[in-house]
Amino acid sequence: MLNIEKQINGSEATVRLEGRLDTTTAPELENELKSFMESITSLVFDFEKLEYISSAGLRVLLTAQKFMSKQGSMKLINVKEDVNEIFEVTGFSDILTIE
């Protein structure tokens, strides 16, 4: 299960994820992002409560990163050690901005 909480303030959006971002929940996040990404220049993912991310979740992040690199910036904050380990093993830590 994944809980998605978004907060849009002008051209900035913060998306807080809680739970698991996997093959079941990734399409839900993808649809949510599509609904507002064209109108923003800054996208922040807050992963404080994200417990797990699968390859499907990584794909959604990569797509968002490619899109945002053309019109602004994207970063991840509050990434837990377990999730950060997945980013490092897959090489995503070199692609994504993680604070």
RAVENZI-V510299 format. One record per residue. N is the residue number from 0. RES is the residue in one letter. PSI is psi in whole degrees, 0 to 359 (* if undefined). Layout:
BEGIN
n=N res=RES psi=PSI
n=N res=RES psi=PSI
END
This chain:
BEGIN
n=0 res=M psi=144
n=1 res=L psi=130
n=2 res=N psi=124
n=3 res=I psi=123
n=4 res=E psi=120
n=5 res=K psi=147
n=6 res=Q psi=117
n=7 res=I psi=127
n=8 res=N psi=96
n=9 res=G psi=242
n=10 res=S psi=10
n=11 res=E psi=137
n=12 res=A psi=138
n=13 res=T psi=130
n=14 res=V psi=116
n=15 res=R psi=128
n=16 res=L psi=137
n=17 res=E psi=125
n=18 res=G psi=226
n=19 res=R psi=130
n=20 res=L psi=99
n=21 res=D psi=193
n=22 res=T psi=331
n=23 res=T psi=321
n=24 res=T psi=344
n=25 res=A psi=317
n=26 res=P psi=327
n=27 res=E psi=314
n=28 res=L psi=318
n=29 res=E psi=315
n=30 res=N psi=320
n=31 res=E psi=315
n=32 res=L psi=318
n=33 res=K psi=332
n=34 res=S psi=342
n=35 res=F psi=352
n=36 res=M psi=329
n=37 res=E psi=342
n=38 res=S psi=10
n=39 res=I psi=161
n=40 res=T psi=350
n=41 res=S psi=126
n=42 res=L psi=124
n=43 res=V psi=127
n=44 res=F psi=125
n=45 res=D psi=111
n=46 res=F psi=20
n=47 res=E psi=323
n=48 res=K psi=13
n=49 res=L psi=123
n=50 res=E psi=331
n=51 res=Y psi=146
n=52 res=I psi=133
n=53 res=S psi=181
n=54 res=S psi=328
n=55 res=A psi=321
n=56 res=G psi=320
n=57 res=L psi=321
n=58 res=R psi=318
n=59 res=V psi=318
n=60 res=L psi=320
n=61 res=L psi=317
n=62 res=T psi=315
n=63 res=A psi=319
n=64 res=Q psi=315
n=65 res=K psi=317
n=66 res=F psi=312
n=67 res=M psi=333
n=68 res=S psi=339
n=69 res=K psi=335
n=70 res=Q psi=9
n=71 res=G psi=226
n=72 res=S psi=159
n=73 res=M psi=137
n=74 res=K psi=159
n=75 res=L psi=135
n=76 res=I psi=161
n=77 res=N psi=42
n=78 res=V psi=124
n=79 res=K psi=158
n=80 res=E psi=317
n=81 res=D psi=316
n=82 res=V psi=319
n=83 res=N psi=325
n=84 res=E psi=320
n=85 res=I psi=318
n=86 res=F psi=320
n=87 res=E psi=316
n=88 res=V psi=322
n=89 res=T psi=351
n=90 res=G psi=1
n=91 res=F psi=338
n=92 res=S psi=340
n=93 res=D psi=339
n=94 res=I psi=320
n=95 res=L psi=152
n=96 res=T psi=114
n=97 res=I psi=124
n=98 res=E psi=*
END
